[in-house]
Amino acid sequence: MHRLFLLRHAKAGWAAPGMTDFDRQLSASGIADAEALGRRMRETGLIPDIVLCSTARRAVQTFDRVASTLFTDAPRANYVEKLYNSDATNYVAAIRRAQPGRALLVVGHNPMMEDLAFALPADGDANAMRLAAAGFPTCGLAVLRFDDPLAALAPGTGHLQAFLKPERA
């Protein structure tokens, strides 16, 4: 079994005058959400061994904050520029090219995360249908399971195993 974790970056603040969208930082609630999600992932055994992360500041900060509560020894993130201002096709290509592993975490942006979470599960996947109705919030994590290695990733070949939100105490 192979797993793909699709993590939408946590809540970011608005761009300040003169700041680009690329440089937007996490808000205080985004930082807290990312740390809470990392704890939930650890508690439920959702531990990736490979990480692909957008180079946008808010995505990098999301991974850093999740990693701070998830890992004792975090895997090195592979920063992929094309995950910033791209489409689902480029996300699939990056996932297929990633180093082989059993569990891959992708930290990126909407609408690509939502597109993949809906396109990759098999038709009729009840969990995917529930996700579609609820949307894909910031710091949401879709956990998809595949029988084949992720190098063979294709629409309709997976199953949405879980969807986590960063519930804080």
PyMOL commands that set and color helices and strands:
alter all, ss='L'
color gray80, all
select helices_A, chain A and resi 21-23+28-43+57-70+81-83+88-97+112-119+126-134+150-152
alter helices_A, ss='H'
color red, helices_A
select strands_A, chain A and resi 2-8+50-54+77-80+103-108+141-146+158-164
alter strands_A, ss='S'
color yellow, strands_A
deselect
rebuild
show_as cartoon
